Amino acid sequence: MSDLLFDEPSAEGKYTGTRCKDCKHIQKWQCGGSFFFYCGIVKSNLTYNGLKKIKCKTPSCGLFEKSEVKK
């Protein structure tokens, strides 16, 4: 049985060696004392703000664009 229902459609099964934390589309939201990260491009019906919740260490998708900010 395949898990195609849960695969990211923009990832195309290719890992580019980059992480979500380096993408320019990542958005940091604060809720109380906690911080949550969301993708600014990929939409989700499961979150209250309509954005997909991500973790910084997850492999990036096909929509990855390098951030201009120096760390």
Backbone as a chain_set.jsonl record, in Angstrom:
{"seq": "MSDLLFDEPSAEGKYTGTRCKDCKHIQKWQCGGSFFFYCGIVKSNLTYNGLKKIKCKTPSCGLFEKSEVKK", "coords": {"N": [[0.837, -1.179, 0.0], [0.57, 2.174, -0.836], [1.767, 5.358, 0.361], [0.91, 7.723, -0.89], [-0.928, 9.669, -0.409], [0.003, 11.228, 1.682], [2.372, 12.35, 0.837], [4.482, 15.122, 0.038], [3.488, 17.278, -2.46], [5.113, 19.068, -3.886], [7.685, 18.252, -3.47], [8.652, 16.19, -5.082], [10.084, 13.898, -4.625], [12.838, 14.286, -4.535], [15.857, 14.965, -2.926], [17.572, 17.819, -2.232], [19.732, 18.455, -0.683], [19.41, 20.569, 0.98], [17.902, 22.407, 3.7], [14.809, 23.308, 5.351], [15.237, 25.452, 7.082], [17.002, 27.16, 5.824], [15.644, 28.416, 3.824], [14.082, 31.167, 2.115], [11.393, 31.531, 2.435], [10.469, 30.798, 4.91], [8.558, 31.294, 7.854], [8.429, 32.706, 11.042], [6.534, 32.256, 13.849], [5.251, 33.424, 16.936], [3.836, 32.043, 19.801], [2.712, 32.633, 22.785], [5.259, 31.601, 24.844], [6.5, 30.047, 23.014], [7.943, 29.214, 19.813], [6.949, 28.769, 16.467], [7.353, 27.38, 13.221], [6.512, 28.144, 9.885], [5.753, 27.44, 6.447], [5.802, 29.82, 3.933], [4.748, 29.508, 1.399], [3.582, 26.954, 0.802], [0.355, 25.809, 1.302], [-2.045, 24.92, 3.875], [-4.854, 23.22, 5.154], [-5.077, 22.464, 7.719], [-4.056, 24.079, 9.71], [-4.536, 27.042, 11.717], [-3.789, 29.433, 10.522], [-3.568, 28.891, 7.845], [-1.169, 28.148, 6.672], [1.506, 25.819, 5.995], [2.796, 23.921, 8.617], [6.135, 23.529, 9.601], [9.274, 21.881, 10.292], [12.519, 22.949, 11.139], [14.652, 21.291, 10.458], [13.81, 19.596, 8.476], [14.037, 18.152, 5.193], [14.23, 20.306, 2.364], [11.684, 21.424, 0.033], [10.718, 21.343, -3.483], [10.3, 24.014, -3.97], [12.219, 25.548, -2.847], [14.166, 28.401, -2.071], [17.156, 30.09, -1.723], [17.995, 31.818, 1.241], [18.674, 35.293, 1.765], [19.701, 36.366, 4.034], [22.353, 36.713, 6.282], [23.716, 34.476, 8.645]], "CA": [[0.0, 0.0, 0.0], [1.382, 3.371, -0.987], [1.402, 6.512, 1.166], [0.905, 8.881, -1.767], [-1.811, 10.681, 0.154], [0.719, 12.069, 2.629], [3.599, 12.888, 0.261], [4.481, 16.532, -0.329], [3.406, 17.313, -3.91], [6.157, 19.869, -4.497], [8.995, 17.685, -3.192], [8.985, 15.36, -6.234], [10.936, 12.795, -4.214], [14.247, 14.607, -4.702], [16.464, 15.707, -1.826], [18.562, 18.707, -2.832], [20.816, 18.718, 0.256], [19.108, 21.79, 1.713], [16.925, 22.281, 4.777], [13.807, 24.383, 5.409], [15.737, 26.589, 7.853], [17.778, 28.024, 4.943], [14.757, 28.93, 2.776], [13.631, 32.531, 2.366], [9.947, 31.529, 2.632], [10.13, 30.348, 6.26], [7.981, 32.33, 8.703], [8.519, 32.375, 12.462], [5.395, 32.766, 14.603], [5.365, 33.229, 18.378], [2.588, 31.797, 20.51], [3.141, 32.584, 24.18], [6.708, 31.522, 24.928], [6.986, 29.083, 22.014], [8.044, 29.647, 18.434], [6.571, 27.777, 15.474], [7.794, 27.758, 11.891], [5.562, 27.837, 8.824], [6.183, 27.716, 5.078], [5.006, 30.909, 3.393], [4.219, 29.186, 0.076], [2.732, 25.762, 0.83], [-0.855, 26.043, 2.089], [-2.574, 23.788, 4.626], [-6.165, 23.418, 5.756], [-5.023, 21.921, 9.073], [-3.594, 25.083, 10.657], [-5.447, 28.178, 11.826], [-3.36, 30.526, 9.663], [-3.584, 28.461, 6.445], [0.18, 27.835, 6.199], [1.978, 24.504, 6.414], [3.737, 23.915, 9.739], [7.343, 22.789, 9.229], [10.383, 21.834, 11.225], [13.688, 23.522, 10.469], [15.602, 20.277, 10.015], [13.258, 18.758, 7.415], [14.564, 18.442, 3.861], [13.434, 21.31, 1.668], [10.886, 20.964, -1.103], [11.117, 21.86, -4.787], [10.076, 25.458, -4.008], [13.291, 26.145, -2.036], [14.968, 29.52, -2.559], [18.171, 30.414, -0.721], [17.773, 33.045, 1.997], [19.715, 36.305, 1.592], [20.124, 36.793, 5.36], [23.553, 36.077, 6.825], [23.493, 33.993, 10.011]], "C": [[0.883, 1.245, 0.0], [0.858, 4.506, -0.111], [1.404, 7.785, 0.323], [0.029, 10.002, -1.237], [-1.049, 11.672, 1.026], [2.019, 12.638, 2.085], [3.421, 14.357, -0.097], [4.477, 16.631, -1.848], [4.532, 18.086, -4.571], [7.55, 19.276, -4.291], [9.509, 16.828, -4.342], [9.966, 14.244, -5.889], [12.42, 13.048, -4.349], [14.741, 15.391, -3.494], [17.615, 16.51, -2.394], [19.732, 19.014, -1.904], [20.593, 19.981, 1.062], [18.02, 21.514, 2.752], [15.976, 23.478, 4.749], [14.326, 25.619, 6.134], [16.528, 27.579, 6.997], [16.934, 28.675, 3.85], [14.287, 30.346, 3.117], [12.131, 32.608, 2.645], [9.521, 31.109, 4.033], [9.618, 31.54, 7.071], [7.998, 31.846, 10.142], [7.369, 33.052, 13.194], [5.609, 32.471, 16.077], [3.971, 33.064, 18.97], [2.943, 31.6, 21.981], [4.66, 32.614, 24.241], [7.314, 30.575, 23.908], [7.027, 29.708, 20.636], [7.705, 28.485, 17.521], [6.972, 28.297, 14.11], [6.806, 27.264, 10.853], [6.184, 28.166, 7.482], [5.256, 28.773, 4.512], [4.379, 30.609, 2.046], [3.224, 28.038, 0.123], [1.568, 25.995, 1.795], [-1.312, 24.763, 2.776], [-3.938, 24.156, 5.198], [-6.182, 22.972, 7.209], [-4.577, 22.935, 10.123], [-4.525, 26.29, 10.636], [-5.066, 29.327, 10.898], [-3.272, 30.138, 8.184], [-2.229, 28.133, 5.858], [0.603, 26.465, 6.72], [3.011, 24.643, 7.521], [4.92, 23.037, 9.358], [8.299, 22.742, 10.41], [11.622, 22.283, 10.463], [14.628, 22.486, 9.89], [15.057, 19.382, 8.907], [13.882, 19.119, 6.081], [13.641, 19.407, 3.114], [12.715, 20.715, 0.466], [11.421, 21.564, -2.401], [10.955, 23.361, -4.92], [11.143, 26.224, -3.233], [13.972, 27.285, -2.786], [15.896, 29.937, -1.422], [17.894, 31.749, -0.065], [18.952, 33.985, 1.807], [20.322, 36.736, 2.914], [21.355, 36.012, 5.801], [23.282, 35.679, 8.257], [24.73, 34.123, 10.842]], "O": [[1.84, 1.333, 0.769], [-0.345, 4.608, 0.132], [1.863, 8.827, 0.791], [0.23, 11.166, -1.585], [-1.424, 12.842, 1.098], [2.714, 13.352, 2.807], [2.334, 14.781, -0.489], [5.394, 16.109, -2.483], [4.882, 17.791, -5.713], [8.51, 19.762, -4.889], [10.721, 16.758, -4.547], [10.614, 13.699, -6.783], [13.203, 12.101, -4.282], [14.115, 16.369, -3.086], [18.539, 15.944, -2.979], [20.638, 19.755, -2.286], [21.5, 20.426, 1.764], [17.314, 20.508, 2.678], [16.3, 24.528, 4.193], [13.896, 26.731, 5.83], [16.707, 28.727, 7.402], [17.469, 29.418, 3.027], [14.115, 30.676, 4.291], [11.644, 33.661, 3.057], [8.324, 31.067, 4.32], [10.16, 32.642, 6.991], [7.624, 30.708, 10.426], [7.242, 34.277, 13.165], [6.09, 31.396, 16.435], [3.056, 33.835, 18.682], [3.416, 30.535, 22.377], [5.282, 33.552, 23.743], [8.52, 30.325, 23.936], [6.253, 30.613, 20.324], [8.119, 27.352, 17.764], [6.94, 29.502, 13.861], [6.322, 26.134, 10.916], [7.032, 29.052, 7.378], [4.036, 28.633, 4.603], [3.545, 31.387, 1.582], [2.139, 28.134, -0.452], [1.774, 26.337, 2.959], [-1.008, 23.66, 2.322], [-4.142, 25.276, 5.668], [-7.212, 23.091, 7.872], [-4.709, 22.671, 11.319], [-5.221, 26.528, 9.649], [-5.929, 30.119, 10.519], [-2.934, 30.98, 7.352], [-2.132, 27.862, 4.661], [0.119, 26.008, 7.756], [3.981, 25.388, 7.387], [4.738, 21.93, 8.851], [8.145, 23.47, 11.391], [11.749, 22.018, 9.267], [15.336, 22.77, 8.924], [15.767, 18.493, 8.439], [14.223, 20.28, 5.856], [12.418, 19.323, 3.228], [13.082, 19.658, -0.046], [12.463, 22.219, -2.405], [11.431, 23.937, -5.898], [10.99, 27.421, -2.988], [14.31, 27.164, -3.964], [15.453, 30.115, -0.288], [17.586, 32.721, -0.755], [20.096, 33.541, 1.701], [21.355, 37.405, 2.926], [21.387, 34.786, 5.7], [22.686, 36.447, 9.013], [24.723, 33.764, 12.019]]}, "num_chains": 1, "name": "protein.A"}
